[in-house]
Amino acid sequence: MTDIMGTQVASRTRPVYQDGQLLRYFLGLPDIRPLVLSKECREFPNILVKDVVFLSLDTENITAGQIPLVDQFQVGISVLDSRDLQSLIHSRPLVSMREDNLLRTQNFCVGPTGYCSKAARRFLFGQSESIHAHQIKEKIESLVADRDVVLVVYDGYNDLWLLDELKVKLEPVAVLDPQKAAHDVLQSQYQRSLNDLLIELDCHFNFLHVAGNDANFTLRALLMIAVKGSHGISLNDSQKDHVAEERRKYIAEREEINRRKKEAKKTKKAARKAKLAAEGHWSSTKTGRREFWAKPENARKIPTVARDRTKTG
């Protein structure tokens, strides 16, 4: 099993700017600086958005080295699957992204009923789940089975210590910290609270210090950093070709959809006209009405007023 704490040590000693670069690398966003990739990252296929799962982790009431574990604590998980992001981009306009809940967030609570009930009332993204400590390993591993994981933690020494203590097998290809990413991409102050970073990013939040909420808002912050940091950066030739190809596909899809809509509308209109004619109703056009009344079988249907006008004419 990969030493998660060792990965975190490497993350802490890595130049701060690389967290922002790694973030853009995994999301397929442009960067003007060369990036030195780890062996695990170099093995990814040469595609824009890498096939990874972003797993944001937060714990509450955990202190590294505290043995045995405390009687009550929380573990929050928020997951973004890049496959969902790819499917969303390819299937519909980007403006529809707000309508989709891309982040799957869970809050696991260990402890007495009163403690877990309070956490459940403040958890914003579903139902908090009360479990035993030994169940956490299986819960987390099941979320990312057989996938490459990018672990996201906010100053996460205590968080990663718990994963190591519970022998959770994640083997992350990278560990990203939004503090470092913001310092790189937005030139923000380095060591700061999640609360302050969310305010700077203009990201709405509530009920921090519930593990599931913090995990969700940490991942949101990371995504907003990526978006804000991409403004004004030019794409390279490969990325330009990819965007152009996606645009062509989108235009072709919209044209086909519009063609089908027009065809369906035309067919529906023709069917309605045929139905009205069969039922003896007047046509909606002057030519159609003239043709309708010219038929001998419809002569008896001419209203009295219309018949008098015909005779007068």
C-alpha positions as CSV (number, residue, x, y, z in Angstrom):
1,M,0.0,0.0,0.0
2,T,1.2,3.5,-0.8
3,D,2.3,5.4,2.3
4,I,-0.3,8.2,2.4
5,M,1.6,10.2,5.0
6,G,4.7,9.9,2.8
7,T,2.6,11.3,-0.1
8,Q,1.6,14.2,2.2
9,V,5.2,14.9,3.2
10,A,6.1,15.0,-0.5
11,S,3.2,17.4,-1.0
12,R,4.4,19.7,1.8
13,T,7.9,19.8,0.5
14,R,6.9,20.2,-3.1
15,P,7.2,23.8,-4.5
16,V,3.9,25.6,-3.7
17,Y,3.2,26.5,-7.3
18,Q,2.9,22.9,-8.4
19,D,-0.5,22.3,-6.7
20,G,-2.0,24.9,-9.1
21,Q,-0.2,23.4,-12.1
22,L,-1.3,19.8,-11.1
23,L,-4.9,20.9,-10.8
24,R,-4.9,22.4,-14.3
25,Y,-3.1,19.3,-15.6
26,F,-5.8,16.9,-14.3
27,L,-8.6,19.2,-15.6
28,G,-7.0,19.7,-19.0
29,L,-6.6,23.5,-18.5
30,P,-3.8,25.5,-20.1
31,D,-0.7,26.5,-18.2
32,I,2.2,28.6,-19.4
33,R,4.8,26.9,-17.2
34,P,6.4,23.5,-17.7
35,L,5.4,20.9,-15.1
36,V,7.5,18.1,-13.7
37,L,5.2,15.1,-13.4
38,S,5.5,12.1,-11.2
39,K,5.8,8.7,-12.7
40,E,2.1,8.0,-11.9
41,C,1.0,11.2,-13.7
42,R,3.2,10.5,-16.7
43,E,1.4,7.2,-17.3
44,F,-1.9,8.9,-18.0
45,P,-3.1,8.9,-21.7
46,N,-2.6,12.0,-23.6
47,I,-6.1,13.4,-23.2
48,L,-7.2,16.8,-21.9
49,V,-9.3,15.9,-18.9
50,K,-7.6,13.0,-17.1
51,D,-9.5,9.9,-16.1
52,V,-9.3,10.5,-12.3
53,V,-11.6,10.8,-9.3
54,F,-11.1,13.9,-7.1
55,L,-11.7,12.8,-3.6
56,S,-12.0,15.6,-1.0
57,L,-11.5,14.6,2.6
58,D,-12.1,16.3,5.8
59,T,-12.2,15.2,9.5
60,E,-13.5,16.8,12.6
61,N,-12.2,16.2,16.1
62,I,-9.2,14.2,14.9
63,T,-5.6,14.9,16.1
64,A,-2.7,13.1,14.5
65,G,-1.0,10.7,16.8
66,Q,-3.9,10.4,19.3
67,I,-4.2,6.7,20.2
68,P,-6.7,5.3,20.8
69,L,-9.1,7.2,18.6
70,V,-11.5,9.6,20.3
71,D,-15.0,8.3,21.0
72,Q,-16.7,10.9,18.7
73,F,-15.5,12.3,15.3
74,Q,-16.6,12.9,11.8
75,V,-15.3,12.0,8.3
76,G,-16.5,13.9,5.3
77,I,-16.1,12.8,1.7
78,S,-16.9,14.7,-1.5
79,V,-16.2,13.1,-4.9
80,L,-16.0,14.5,-8.4
81,D,-15.6,11.9,-11.2
82,S,-13.9,13.4,-14.3
83,R,-15.9,11.0,-16.4
84,D,-19.1,12.8,-15.3
85,L,-17.5,16.1,-16.2
86,Q,-16.5,14.8,-19.6
87,S,-20.0,13.4,-20.3
88,L,-21.6,16.7,-19.3
89,I,-19.3,18.7,-21.6
90,H,-20.0,16.4,-24.5
91,S,-23.7,16.0,-24.1
92,R,-25.1,19.5,-23.6
93,P,-24.1,23.2,-23.5
94,L,-21.8,24.2,-20.6
95,V,-24.5,26.6,-19.3
96,S,-26.4,23.5,-18.1
97,M,-23.7,22.5,-15.7
98,R,-25.4,24.3,-12.9
99,E,-28.3,21.9,-13.2
100,D,-26.3,18.9,-12.4
101,N,-25.1,17.8,-9.0
102,L,-21.6,16.7,-9.9
103,L,-20.3,16.4,-6.4
104,R,-21.3,13.4,-4.4
105,T,-20.9,14.2,-0.7
106,Q,-21.2,12.1,2.4
107,N,-20.8,12.7,6.1
108,F,-19.9,9.8,8.4
109,C,-20.3,10.2,12.1
110,V,-18.8,8.1,14.9
111,G,-20.1,8.7,18.4
112,P,-23.1,8.9,20.7
113,T,-26.6,9.7,19.3
114,G,-26.6,13.3,20.5
115,Y,-23.3,14.2,18.8
116,C,-24.3,12.5,15.5
117,S,-27.8,14.1,15.6
118,K,-26.3,17.6,15.8
119,A,-24.0,16.8,12.9
120,A,-26.9,15.5,10.9
121,R,-29.0,18.6,11.4
122,R,-26.1,20.8,10.1
123,F,-25.1,18.6,7.2
124,L,-26.2,20.3,3.9
125,F,-25.8,17.6,1.3
126,G,-28.0,14.7,2.2
127,Q,-28.3,12.4,5.2
128,S,-25.4,12.0,7.6
129,E,-24.6,8.4,8.4
130,S,-23.8,7.1,11.9
131,I,-21.2,4.3,11.7
132,H,-18.5,2.5,13.6
133,A,-14.9,3.6,13.2
134,H,-13.9,0.2,11.6
135,Q,-16.5,0.8,8.8
136,I,-14.8,3.9,7.5
137,K,-12.2,2.1,5.5
138,E,-14.7,0.1,3.5
139,K,-16.9,3.2,3.0
140,I,-14.1,5.3,1.5
141,E,-12.5,2.5,-0.6
142,S,-15.9,1.6,-2.2
143,L,-16.3,5.1,-3.5
144,V,-13.1,5.0,-5.7
145,A,-12.6,1.3,-6.4
146,D,-10.3,0.6,-9.3
147,R,-9.8,4.3,-10.1
148,D,-6.9,6.7,-10.0
149,V,-7.5,9.1,-7.1
150,V,-6.5,12.8,-6.7
151,L,-6.8,13.4,-3.0
152,V,-7.9,16.9,-2.0
153,V,-7.3,18.1,1.6
154,Y,-7.2,21.5,3.2
155,D,-4.0,21.5,5.4
156,G,-4.8,17.9,5.8
157,Y,-2.2,16.4,8.1
158,N,-4.8,15.2,10.6
159,D,-7.0,13.9,7.8
160,L,-4.3,11.9,6.2
161,W,-3.1,10.5,9.5
162,L,-6.5,9.0,10.1
163,L,-6.5,7.4,6.6
164,D,-3.1,5.9,7.5
165,E,-4.2,4.8,10.9
166,L,-7.3,3.0,9.5
167,K,-5.2,1.5,6.7
168,V,-7.5,3.0,4.0
169,K,-6.1,1.9,0.6
170,L,-6.3,4.9,-1.8
171,E,-2.9,5.1,-3.4
172,P,-3.4,8.7,-4.7
173,V,-1.6,9.8,-7.8
174,A,-1.4,13.3,-6.2
175,V,-2.5,15.2,-3.1
176,L,-3.7,18.7,-3.7
177,D,-4.2,21.5,-1.2
178,P,-6.5,24.4,-2.2
179,Q,-4.3,26.8,-0.1
180,K,-1.3,26.0,-2.3
181,A,-3.4,26.0,-5.5
182,A,-4.8,29.5,-4.6
183,H,-1.3,30.8,-3.8
184,D,-0.1,29.6,-7.2
185,V,-3.1,30.5,-9.4
186,L,-4.5,33.6,-7.7
187,Q,-1.4,34.8,-5.8
188,S,-3.4,34.6,-2.6
189,Q,-2.0,34.6,0.9
190,Y,-0.7,31.0,1.5
191,Q,-1.7,29.9,5.0
192,R,-5.3,30.9,5.6
193,S,-8.6,29.4,6.7
194,L,-11.1,27.7,4.4
195,N,-13.6,30.3,5.5
196,D,-11.4,33.2,4.3
197,L,-10.6,31.4,1.0
198,L,-14.3,30.8,0.2
199,I,-15.0,34.5,0.9
200,E,-12.3,35.5,-1.5
201,L,-13.6,33.2,-4.1
202,D,-17.2,34.5,-3.6
203,C,-18.3,31.0,-2.9
204,H,-21.5,30.7,-0.8
205,F,-21.1,28.4,2.2
206,N,-22.7,27.6,5.6
207,F,-22.2,25.3,8.6
208,L,-18.4,24.8,8.3
209,H,-16.8,22.4,10.7
210,V,-19.2,19.7,9.7
211,A,-16.9,17.3,7.9
212,G,-19.1,16.6,4.9
213,N,-19.8,20.3,4.4
214,D,-16.1,21.1,4.6
215,A,-15.2,18.4,2.2
216,N,-17.7,19.7,-0.3
217,F,-16.7,23.3,0.0
218,T,-13.0,22.4,-0.2
219,L,-13.6,20.7,-3.6
220,R,-15.7,23.6,-4.8
221,A,-13.0,26.0,-3.8
222,L,-10.5,24.0,-5.8
223,L,-12.7,24.0,-8.9
224,M,-13.3,27.7,-8.6
225,I,-9.5,28.3,-8.4
226,A,-9.0,26.4,-11.6
227,V,-11.7,28.4,-13.4
228,K,-10.5,31.8,-12.2
229,G,-6.9,30.9,-12.9
230,S,-7.7,30.0,-16.6
231,H,-8.9,33.5,-17.5
232,G,-6.6,35.1,-20.0
233,I,-4.4,32.1,-20.6
234,S,-4.0,31.0,-24.3
235,L,-4.5,27.5,-25.4
236,N,-1.8,25.6,-27.1
237,D,-2.3,24.2,-30.6
238,S,-3.5,20.8,-29.4
239,Q,-6.0,22.3,-27.0
240,K,-7.2,24.7,-29.7
241,D,-7.8,21.7,-32.1
242,H,-9.7,19.9,-29.3
243,V,-11.9,22.8,-28.6
244,A,-12.6,23.4,-32.3
245,E,-13.5,19.8,-32.7
246,E,-15.8,19.8,-29.7
247,R,-17.4,23.0,-31.1
248,R,-18.0,21.4,-34.5
249,K,-19.6,18.4,-32.8
250,Y,-21.8,20.6,-30.7
251,I,-22.9,22.7,-33.8
252,A,-23.6,19.5,-35.8
253,E,-25.6,18.0,-32.9
254,R,-27.7,21.2,-32.5
255,E,-28.4,21.4,-36.2
256,E,-29.5,17.8,-36.2
257,I,-31.8,18.4,-33.2
258,N,-33.3,21.5,-34.9
259,R,-33.8,19.6,-38.1
260,R,-35.7,16.8,-36.3
261,K,-37.8,19.4,-34.4
262,K,-38.8,21.1,-37.7
263,E,-39.6,17.7,-39.3
264,A,-41.6,16.7,-36.3
265,K,-43.5,20.0,-36.3
266,K,-44.2,19.7,-40.1
267,T,-45.5,16.1,-39.7
268,K,-47.6,17.1,-36.8
269,K,-49.1,20.0,-38.7
270,A,-49.9,17.8,-41.7
271,A,-51.6,15.3,-39.5
272,R,-53.7,18.0,-37.9
273,K,-54.8,19.3,-41.2
274,A,-55.7,15.8,-42.4
275,K,-57.7,15.2,-39.2
276,L,-59.6,18.5,-39.5
277,A,-60.4,17.8,-43.1
278,A,-61.7,14.3,-42.3
279,E,-63.9,15.8,-39.5
280,G,-65.3,18.4,-41.9
281,H,-63.7,21.5,-40.3
282,W,-62.8,24.5,-42.3
283,S,-59.2,24.9,-43.4
284,S,-57.0,27.6,-41.8
285,T,-56.1,29.1,-45.3
286,K,-58.3,30.8,-47.9
287,T,-57.2,28.4,-50.7
288,G,-57.8,25.5,-48.4
289,R,-61.3,26.7,-47.6
290,R,-62.1,27.2,-51.3
291,E,-60.9,23.7,-52.1
292,F,-62.9,22.3,-49.2
293,W,-66.2,23.9,-50.2
294,A,-65.7,23.0,-53.9
295,K,-66.1,19.3,-53.1
296,P,-69.7,18.2,-53.7
297,E,-69.8,16.1,-50.6
298,N,-69.2,19.2,-48.5
299,A,-71.8,21.4,-50.1
300,R,-74.4,20.4,-47.6
301,K,-72.1,21.5,-44.8
302,I,-71.9,25.1,-45.9
303,P,-73.4,27.3,-43.2
304,T,-76.5,29.3,-44.1
305,V,-74.7,32.6,-44.0
306,A,-71.9,31.3,-46.3
307,R,-74.5,29.8,-48.7
308,D,-76.4,33.1,-48.9
309,R,-73.1,34.9,-49.6
310,T,-72.3,32.4,-52.4
311,K,-75.7,32.9,-54.0
312,T,-75.3,36.7,-53.8
313,G,-71.8,36.5,-55.3
